[in-house]
Amino acid sequence: MKIESAEFVLSAHGAEGFLRDGLPQVAFIGRSNVGKSSLMNALVGRKGLARTSSTPGRTRSVNYFLLNRRLYFVDLPGYGYAKAGKEERREWAQLVDRYFHQASQSGERVRVIQLVDAKVGATPLDGEAIAYMRAFALPVTVVATKVDRIGRSRQPAMLAAIRQNLNLPAEQGPIAASVRTGEGFKELWRVIDAHLSGTAS
């Protein structure tokens, strides 16, 4: 997709604010500080589209960005931020749960992009997250981020470990990606374009 326009639309702090207007959505999810906002910015070539921070847990709402007036990128709150209070973590989890419940029940076209830190690997929380989304029968693409931070020789073993820990079929990734080098962007855009055209499974 050639990006002709990309704009922030709104931040939803509750289910009443979720956008359900029939346009396809690509929802980005992952552990806190895994690089969701940075990846979205890099994919569309807009450095400041989604707010980034080195402080984990900054995304506390469901943020919508409209691309070419045809597709939403949706930035969801990260999971696993240990320093957040118990009540705060519960509220974040409920917000994300409501987003996916509504998407499933309303029949909205949502493709999930789950980010996993390549240096850390797939954690138990990542496993719980993908199992949760599979329960909704939502299509999930796993992306291993920050692969530029590990050596080329280590990448095949890293990808194989993520695939095994998340029970991914060989043909479903993960996609190795780097915001710094652009690695994996073509593969990821193929997934997004297929979702937009309605040909993705």
C-alpha positions as CSV (number, residue, x, y, z in Angstrom):
1,M,0.0,0.0,0.0
2,K,1.3,3.5,-0.9
3,I,0.6,5.7,2.1
4,E,-1.1,8.9,0.9
5,S,-2.6,10.0,4.2
6,A,-2.2,8.9,7.8
7,E,-3.9,10.6,10.7
8,F,-4.7,10.1,14.3
9,V,-8.4,9.8,14.8
10,L,-9.2,9.2,18.5
11,S,-8.2,7.6,21.7
12,A,-10.9,5.4,23.2
13,H,-10.9,4.9,27.0
14,G,-13.9,2.7,27.1
15,A,-16.0,0.4,24.9
16,E,-18.4,3.3,24.0
17,G,-15.6,5.0,22.1
18,F,-14.5,2.0,19.9
19,L,-14.8,2.6,16.2
20,R,-17.1,0.2,14.4
21,D,-17.7,1.8,11.0
22,G,-17.0,-1.2,8.8
23,L,-13.4,-0.3,7.8
24,P,-10.9,-3.0,8.3
25,Q,-8.6,-2.7,11.3
26,V,-5.1,-3.9,12.1
27,A,-4.6,-4.1,15.8
28,F,-1.0,-4.0,17.2
29,I,-0.5,-5.8,20.6
30,G,2.4,-6.9,22.7
31,R,4.2,-6.5,25.9
32,S,4.9,-3.0,27.2
33,N,7.9,-1.4,25.5
34,V,8.0,-4.0,22.7
35,G,7.9,-1.2,20.1
36,K,4.3,-1.1,18.8
37,S,4.2,2.7,18.3
38,S,7.6,2.7,16.7
39,L,6.7,0.0,14.3
40,M,3.5,1.7,13.2
41,N,5.3,5.0,12.7
42,A,8.0,3.3,10.6
43,L,5.5,1.3,8.5
44,V,3.7,4.5,7.4
45,G,6.7,6.7,7.2
46,R,5.4,9.2,9.8
47,K,7.8,9.6,12.6
48,G,5.4,11.3,15.0
49,L,2.1,9.6,14.1
50,A,1.9,7.3,17.2
51,R,3.4,8.6,20.4
52,T,6.5,6.7,21.4
53,S,8.2,6.5,24.8
54,S,11.1,4.7,26.4
55,T,8.9,4.4,29.5
56,P,6.8,1.2,29.5
57,G,3.1,1.4,30.0
58,R,2.5,4.7,28.3
59,T,-0.3,3.5,26.0
60,R,-3.4,3.4,28.3
61,S,-6.2,3.7,25.7
62,V,-7.1,2.2,22.3
63,N,-5.7,4.6,19.7
64,Y,-6.9,4.7,16.1
65,F,-5.0,5.9,13.1
66,L,-6.6,6.1,9.7
67,L,-4.6,5.3,6.6
68,N,-5.7,6.4,3.2
69,R,-9.2,6.7,4.6
70,R,-9.5,2.9,4.1
71,L,-7.8,1.2,7.0
72,Y,-7.2,1.7,10.7
73,F,-4.1,0.9,12.6
74,V,-5.1,0.3,16.2
75,D,-2.5,0.8,19.0
76,L,-3.6,-1.3,22.0
77,P,-2.2,-1.0,25.6
78,G,0.8,-3.2,26.3
79,Y,0.5,-6.1,28.7
80,G,3.0,-7.2,31.4
81,Y,4.0,-3.9,32.8
82,A,5.0,-5.0,36.3
83,K,5.3,-1.5,37.8
84,A,1.7,-0.6,37.1
85,G,-0.6,-1.0,40.0
86,K,-2.9,-4.0,40.2
87,E,-6.0,-1.9,39.6
88,E,-4.4,-0.1,36.7
89,R,-3.4,-3.4,35.0
90,R,-6.9,-4.8,35.5
91,E,-8.4,-1.7,33.8
92,W,-6.0,-2.0,30.8
93,A,-6.8,-5.7,30.5
94,Q,-10.6,-5.0,30.6
95,L,-10.2,-2.4,27.9
96,V,-8.4,-4.7,25.5
97,D,-10.8,-7.6,26.4
98,R,-13.8,-5.3,25.4
99,Y,-12.1,-4.3,22.2
100,F,-11.7,-7.9,21.1
101,H,-15.1,-9.0,22.3
102,Q,-16.8,-6.3,20.3
103,A,-14.7,-7.1,17.3
104,S,-15.6,-10.7,17.5
105,Q,-19.3,-10.1,18.1
106,S,-19.8,-7.4,15.6
107,G,-18.0,-9.2,12.8
108,E,-15.5,-6.4,12.2
109,R,-12.6,-7.3,10.1
110,V,-9.7,-7.2,12.5
111,R,-6.2,-8.6,11.9
112,V,-4.0,-8.8,14.9
113,I,-0.3,-8.1,14.7
114,Q,1.4,-9.5,17.9
115,L,4.8,-8.1,18.6
116,V,7.5,-10.2,20.4
117,D,10.9,-8.8,21.4
118,A,13.5,-10.8,19.6
119,K,16.1,-10.4,22.3
120,V,13.6,-11.6,25.0
121,G,11.8,-14.2,23.0
122,A,8.2,-15.4,23.5
123,T,7.3,-15.1,27.2
124,P,4.5,-16.9,29.0
125,L,2.5,-13.7,28.7
126,D,2.9,-13.7,25.0
127,G,1.7,-17.3,24.9
128,E,-1.4,-16.4,27.0
129,A,-2.1,-13.5,24.7
130,I,-2.0,-15.5,21.5
131,A,-4.1,-18.2,23.0
132,Y,-6.7,-15.6,24.1
133,M,-6.9,-14.2,20.6
134,R,-7.2,-17.6,19.1
135,A,-10.2,-18.2,21.3
136,F,-11.9,-15.4,19.4
137,A,-10.9,-17.0,16.1
138,L,-9.0,-13.7,15.2
139,P,-6.3,-14.0,12.6
140,V,-2.9,-13.3,14.2
141,T,0.5,-12.5,12.6
142,V,3.5,-12.6,15.0
143,V,6.3,-10.2,14.4
144,A,9.7,-10.5,16.1
145,T,10.8,-6.9,16.7
146,K,14.3,-5.4,17.2
147,V,16.1,-8.2,15.3
148,D,18.9,-5.8,14.4
149,R,19.9,-6.1,18.1
150,I,20.9,-9.8,17.7
151,G,23.4,-11.3,15.4
152,R,22.4,-12.8,12.0
153,S,23.7,-16.2,13.1
154,R,21.3,-16.2,16.0
155,Q,18.2,-15.2,14.2
156,P,17.1,-18.6,12.8
157,A,17.3,-20.2,16.3
158,M,15.5,-17.2,17.8
159,L,12.6,-17.4,15.2
160,A,12.4,-21.1,15.7
161,A,12.1,-20.7,19.5
162,I,9.3,-18.1,19.1
163,R,7.5,-20.3,16.6
164,Q,7.7,-23.3,19.0
165,N,6.7,-21.4,22.1
166,L,3.7,-19.9,20.5
167,N,2.7,-23.0,18.5
168,L,2.9,-21.3,15.1
169,P,2.7,-23.2,11.9
170,A,5.9,-22.8,9.8
171,E,4.1,-20.8,7.2
172,Q,2.7,-18.3,9.7
173,G,6.0,-16.7,10.8
174,P,7.1,-15.1,12.9
175,I,8.2,-12.2,10.7
176,A,11.6,-10.9,11.6
177,A,11.4,-7.0,11.7
178,S,13.5,-4.0,12.5
179,V,12.4,-0.4,12.7
180,R,16.0,0.6,12.3
181,T,16.7,-1.3,9.0
182,G,13.2,-1.8,7.6
183,E,13.7,-5.6,7.6
184,G,10.4,-7.5,7.4
185,F,8.4,-4.5,6.3
186,K,7.6,-6.0,2.8
187,E,6.4,-9.2,4.4
188,L,4.3,-7.3,6.9
189,W,2.7,-5.1,4.3
190,R,1.8,-8.2,2.3
191,V,-0.2,-9.4,5.3
192,I,-1.8,-6.0,5.8
193,D,-2.7,-5.6,2.1
194,A,-4.2,-9.1,2.0
195,H,-6.3,-8.1,5.0
196,L,-7.4,-4.9,3.3
197,S,-8.4,-6.7,0.1
198,G,-10.2,-9.5,2.0
199,T,-8.0,-12.3,0.8
200,A,-6.2,-13.0,4.1
201,S,-7.2,-16.0,6.1
